[in-house]
Amino acid sequence: MLVSLILNENMKLYRHWRTWIMIFFMIGTIIFATMLNWYYDRKDAKEMTWQQQVTEQKQRMEHQLSNPDLNEESRRYYQDRIALIDYRLAHEIRPTDDTMWDGINGGAELVIMITLFLVIVAGDSLAGEFSSGTIKLLLIRPASRLKVLLAKYVSMLMYGILLLVILFVCSTLLNGLLYQFNHMNLTLLDVNAAGQVVELNMVANLWKSYLLNGVSTIMFVTMAFMITAAFRSSAMAIGFSIFALFGGMILTGILQPYAWSKYLIFPNLLLEQYLGGRPYQDGMTLGFSIIVLCVYFAVFNLVSWLVFTRRDVAA
């Protein structure tokens, strides 16, 4: 029964013109952003080799380090970058600049577009059924309300996975074609929390970045789903979730000096901070953020379930 409900929700989702507009809009954005990045890479191409370029960067950073008024955070940043440049030169590992990997990594930033699309769809998922009166047709089925709710939620996540795969595939293929698939085996370098330069697999780290950004998407979709279940208002669900999506990051920066802010949802959504070894606050770990997010995830779903299953929705 649950599988048939999920299939039914997917059919309703993909029959809607909005669903396909979002997909084609995202593909168009990927093409435009990739072409723009490739154009400026060609336009700004320098006669110098990458070794000469990073050597110049190192000299500028060493000059910055000579400033006695430089704060500790900036000093550590420049020291890490210099260590990374020295490692590049010693092991002949070029930066990702002007390669296909630079564009593919940049494509990961478009995950926020997927989040925005899913929030819109999720916010209207239940509220749209109430406003059109089709919720009654769902509830006269032998399936429980929990299964109806779960089917809608799962269909949202499946749509999100589809968008994520489309983003990755389109970005990889387009950047590969434009850059002629050069430097396919390029190694990614980073500096860990101990200040040591480490070599990373480019593809594995890229997917890790996509998936960590995907966690944020799941949380915002769950939030929108909770609001639409509680208030039956797509406008409120979409509006509040979009405000949280963009305003939450600003709030995160403002509240960073306060120790209790690490228990808010927004700082813990920034899971990519652990890839670079620099957490939002000292003492925060990946495990801590996962636990905090699991608590919020459980609360959001519990509220959705309680409201939808116990409220009179037939009226």
C-alpha positions as CSV (number, residue, x, y, z in Angstrom):
1,M,0.0,0.0,0.0
2,L,2.8,2.4,0.9
3,V,4.6,1.8,-2.4
4,S,1.4,2.5,-4.4
5,L,0.8,5.7,-2.5
6,I,4.4,6.8,-3.2
7,L,3.9,6.0,-6.9
8,N,0.6,8.0,-6.9
9,E,2.3,11.0,-5.3
10,N,5.1,10.8,-7.9
11,M,2.6,10.7,-10.7
12,K,0.9,13.8,-9.3
13,L,4.2,15.5,-8.9
14,Y,5.5,14.9,-12.4
15,R,2.1,15.8,-14.0
16,H,2.5,19.3,-12.6
17,W,4.1,21.8,-15.1
18,R,5.9,23.4,-12.2
19,T,8.0,20.3,-11.6
20,W,9.4,20.3,-15.2
21,I,9.9,24.0,-15.2
22,M,12.1,23.6,-12.1
23,I,14.2,20.9,-13.8
24,F,14.7,22.7,-17.0
25,F,15.4,26.0,-15.2
26,M,18.1,24.3,-13.1
27,I,19.7,22.7,-16.2
28,G,19.7,26.1,-17.9
29,T,21.3,27.7,-14.9
30,I,24.0,25.0,-14.9
31,I,24.7,25.6,-18.6
32,F,24.8,29.4,-18.2
33,A,27.0,29.4,-15.0
34,T,29.4,26.8,-16.5
35,M,29.8,28.7,-19.8
36,L,30.3,32.0,-18.0
37,N,33.0,30.4,-15.8
38,W,34.7,28.8,-18.8
39,Y,34.6,32.1,-20.8
40,Y,36.3,34.1,-18.0
41,D,38.9,31.3,-17.5
42,R,39.8,31.7,-21.1
43,K,39.7,35.5,-21.0
44,D,41.8,35.8,-17.9
45,A,44.3,33.1,-19.0
46,K,47.8,34.2,-18.0
47,E,51.0,33.6,-19.8
48,M,52.6,32.4,-16.5
49,T,52.7,28.7,-15.6
50,W,50.7,27.6,-12.5
51,Q,54.0,27.3,-10.6
52,Q,54.7,30.9,-11.2
53,Q,51.2,31.9,-10.3
54,V,51.2,30.1,-6.9
55,T,54.8,31.4,-6.2
56,E,53.4,35.0,-6.6
57,Q,50.5,34.1,-4.3
58,K,53.0,32.8,-1.7
59,Q,55.0,36.0,-1.9
60,R,51.8,38.1,-1.3
61,M,50.8,36.0,1.6
62,E,54.3,36.2,3.2
63,H,54.0,40.0,2.9
64,Q,50.6,39.8,4.7
65,L,52.2,37.7,7.5
66,S,54.8,40.3,8.1
67,N,52.0,42.7,9.3
68,P,52.3,42.7,13.2
69,D,48.6,43.7,13.5
70,L,47.3,40.6,11.7
71,N,44.8,38.7,13.9
72,E,45.4,35.1,14.8
73,E,42.7,33.7,12.5
74,S,44.1,35.4,9.4
75,R,47.6,34.5,10.4
76,R,46.7,30.8,10.6
77,Y,44.9,31.1,7.2
78,Y,47.9,32.5,5.4
79,Q,50.2,29.9,7.1
80,D,48.0,27.1,5.9
81,R,47.8,28.5,2.3
82,I,51.6,28.8,2.2
83,A,52.1,25.2,3.4
84,L,49.7,24.1,0.7
85,I,51.6,26.0,-2.0
86,D,54.9,24.5,-0.8
87,Y,53.4,21.1,-1.0
88,R,52.1,21.7,-4.5
89,L,55.5,22.9,-5.8
90,A,57.3,20.0,-4.1
91,H,55.0,17.3,-5.5
92,E,54.0,19.0,-8.8
93,I,50.3,19.1,-8.0
94,R,48.6,22.0,-9.8
95,P,45.5,23.9,-8.3
96,T,42.0,23.2,-9.6
97,D,41.9,26.7,-11.2
98,D,41.3,26.6,-15.0
99,T,40.3,22.9,-14.9
100,M,37.0,21.0,-15.1
101,W,37.1,20.4,-11.4
102,D,36.9,24.1,-10.5
103,G,33.6,24.3,-12.4
104,I,32.2,21.0,-11.0
105,N,33.1,22.1,-7.4
106,G,31.4,25.4,-8.1
107,G,28.3,23.6,-9.3
108,A,27.9,22.2,-5.7
109,E,26.8,25.7,-4.7
110,L,23.7,25.3,-6.8
111,V,22.4,22.8,-4.2
112,I,20.8,25.8,-2.6
113,M,18.6,26.1,-5.7
114,I,17.5,22.5,-5.2
115,T,16.6,23.3,-1.6
116,L,14.6,26.3,-2.8
117,F,12.7,24.2,-5.3
118,L,11.9,21.5,-2.8
119,V,10.7,23.9,-0.2
120,I,8.2,25.3,-2.7
121,V,7.0,21.9,-3.7
122,A,6.9,20.6,-0.1
123,G,5.2,23.7,1.2
124,D,2.3,23.2,-1.3
125,S,2.2,19.4,-0.9
126,L,-0.4,19.2,1.9
127,A,-1.8,22.7,1.8
128,G,-2.6,22.2,-1.9
129,E,-4.7,19.1,-1.1
130,F,-6.7,21.0,1.5
131,S,-7.3,24.1,-0.7
132,S,-8.4,21.9,-3.6
133,G,-10.4,19.5,-1.5
134,T,-8.6,16.5,-2.8
135,I,-7.4,15.6,0.7
136,K,-10.8,13.8,1.2
137,L,-10.0,11.5,-1.7
138,L,-6.8,10.5,-0.1
139,L,-8.3,9.9,3.3
140,I,-11.1,7.6,2.1
141,R,-8.5,5.1,1.1
142,P,-7.8,2.2,3.4
143,A,-4.3,3.5,4.0
144,S,-3.6,5.2,7.3
145,R,-2.9,8.9,7.6
146,L,0.7,8.1,8.6
147,K,1.2,6.3,5.3
148,V,-0.3,9.1,3.3
149,L,1.9,11.6,5.1
150,L,5.0,9.3,4.6
151,A,4.2,8.8,0.9
152,K,4.2,12.6,0.3
153,Y,7.4,13.1,2.3
154,V,9.2,10.3,0.5
155,S,8.1,11.6,-2.9
156,M,9.6,15.0,-2.0
157,L,13.0,13.3,-1.1
158,M,13.0,11.3,-4.3
159,Y,12.5,14.5,-6.3
160,G,15.4,16.0,-4.4
161,I,17.6,13.1,-5.2
162,L,16.7,13.3,-8.9
163,L,17.6,17.0,-8.9
164,L,20.9,16.3,-7.2
165,V,21.8,13.7,-9.7
166,I,20.9,15.9,-12.6
167,L,23.0,18.7,-11.1
168,F,26.1,16.5,-10.7
169,V,25.8,14.8,-14.1
170,C,25.1,18.0,-16.1
171,S,27.9,19.9,-14.3
172,T,30.4,17.0,-14.8
173,L,29.6,16.4,-18.5
174,L,29.5,20.1,-19.5
175,N,32.7,21.1,-17.6
176,G,34.4,18.0,-19.0
177,L,33.5,18.8,-22.5
178,L,34.5,22.5,-22.2
179,Y,37.8,21.7,-20.6
180,Q,38.3,18.6,-22.8
181,F,38.4,16.3,-19.8
182,N,42.0,17.4,-19.0
183,H,43.5,16.8,-15.5
184,M,41.0,14.0,-14.8
185,N,43.3,12.4,-12.2
186,L,44.1,15.7,-10.4
187,T,44.6,15.3,-6.7
188,L,42.8,17.6,-4.3
189,L,44.9,19.2,-1.6
190,D,43.6,20.5,1.8
191,V,45.0,21.5,5.2
192,N,43.6,19.6,8.2
193,A,43.0,20.9,11.7
194,A,46.5,20.0,12.7
195,G,47.9,22.2,9.9
196,Q,49.1,19.2,7.8
197,V,48.6,19.1,4.1
198,V,46.5,16.0,3.0
199,E,45.8,14.5,-0.4
200,L,42.1,13.8,-1.1
201,N,40.3,12.0,-3.9
202,M,38.7,14.6,-6.1
203,V,35.5,12.7,-6.9
204,A,35.0,11.3,-3.4
205,N,35.4,14.7,-1.8
206,L,33.1,16.2,-4.4
207,W,30.3,13.8,-3.7
208,K,30.9,14.2,0.0
209,S,30.4,18.0,-0.5
210,Y,27.2,17.3,-2.5
211,L,25.8,14.9,0.1
212,L,26.6,17.2,3.0
213,N,24.8,20.0,1.3
214,G,22.0,17.6,0.7
215,V,21.5,17.1,4.5
216,S,20.7,20.8,4.7
217,T,18.1,20.4,1.9
218,I,16.4,17.5,3.8
219,M,16.2,19.6,6.9
220,F,14.6,22.6,5.2
221,V,12.1,20.3,3.3
222,T,11.2,18.6,6.6
223,M,10.6,22.1,8.2
224,A,8.4,23.2,5.3
225,F,6.5,19.9,5.5
226,M,5.9,20.4,9.2
227,I,4.6,23.9,8.7
228,T,2.2,23.0,5.9
229,A,0.9,20.1,7.9
230,A,0.4,22.2,11.0
231,F,-1.1,25.4,9.4
232,R,-2.4,24.1,6.0
233,S,-0.9,27.2,4.4
234,S,1.5,26.8,1.5
235,A,2.4,30.6,1.7
236,M,3.4,30.3,5.4
237,A,5.4,27.1,4.8
238,I,7.2,28.4,1.8
239,G,7.7,31.9,3.1
240,F,9.0,30.9,6.5
241,S,11.3,28.2,5.1
242,I,12.8,30.5,2.5
243,F,13.3,33.1,5.3
244,A,15.1,30.5,7.4
245,L,17.1,29.4,4.4
246,F,18.6,32.8,3.7
247,G,18.2,34.5,7.1
248,G,19.5,31.6,9.1
249,M,23.0,32.0,7.8
250,I,23.0,35.7,8.8
251,L,21.7,34.8,12.2
252,T,24.4,32.2,12.5
253,G,27.2,34.8,12.0
254,I,25.6,37.2,14.5
255,L,25.2,34.6,17.2
256,Q,28.6,32.9,16.8
257,P,30.1,34.6,20.0
258,Y,27.5,33.0,22.2
259,A,28.2,29.4,23.2
260,W,24.6,28.3,23.3
261,S,24.2,29.1,19.5
262,K,25.8,25.8,18.7
263,Y,22.6,24.1,19.7
264,L,20.6,26.0,17.0
265,I,19.8,24.2,13.8
266,F,21.6,26.6,11.4
267,P,25.2,26.3,12.5
268,N,24.9,22.5,12.5
269,L,23.6,22.5,8.9
270,L,27.0,23.7,7.7
271,L,28.5,20.2,7.6
272,E,31.1,21.2,5.1
273,Q,32.9,23.1,7.8
274,Y,34.2,19.7,9.0
275,L,35.8,19.0,5.6
276,G,38.1,22.0,6.2
277,G,38.6,21.2,9.9
278,R,37.3,24.6,11.1
279,P,34.0,24.2,13.0
280,Y,31.6,27.0,13.8
281,Q,32.7,26.9,17.5
282,D,35.5,25.2,19.3
283,G,34.4,21.7,20.6
284,M,31.9,21.2,17.8
285,T,32.4,17.9,15.9
286,L,30.7,16.2,13.0
287,G,29.1,13.7,15.5
288,F,27.8,16.6,17.6
289,S,26.1,18.3,14.6
290,I,24.6,15.0,13.4
291,I,23.0,14.4,16.9
292,V,21.6,17.9,17.0
293,L,20.2,17.6,13.5
294,C,18.7,14.2,14.3
295,V,16.9,15.8,17.3
296,Y,15.5,18.6,15.1
297,F,14.6,16.1,12.4
298,A,12.7,13.9,14.9
299,V,10.8,17.0,16.3
300,F,9.8,18.3,12.9
301,N,8.5,14.9,11.8
302,L,6.8,14.3,15.2
303,V,4.9,17.6,14.9
304,S,3.9,16.8,11.3
305,W,2.6,13.3,12.4
306,L,0.7,14.5,15.5
307,V,-1.0,17.4,13.7
308,F,-1.9,15.5,10.6
309,T,-3.1,12.3,12.2
310,R,-5.1,13.8,15.1
311,R,-6.6,16.9,13.5
312,D,-10.0,16.9,11.7
313,V,-8.9,17.2,8.1
314,A,-12.1,16.0,6.5
315,A,-13.8,19.4,6.9
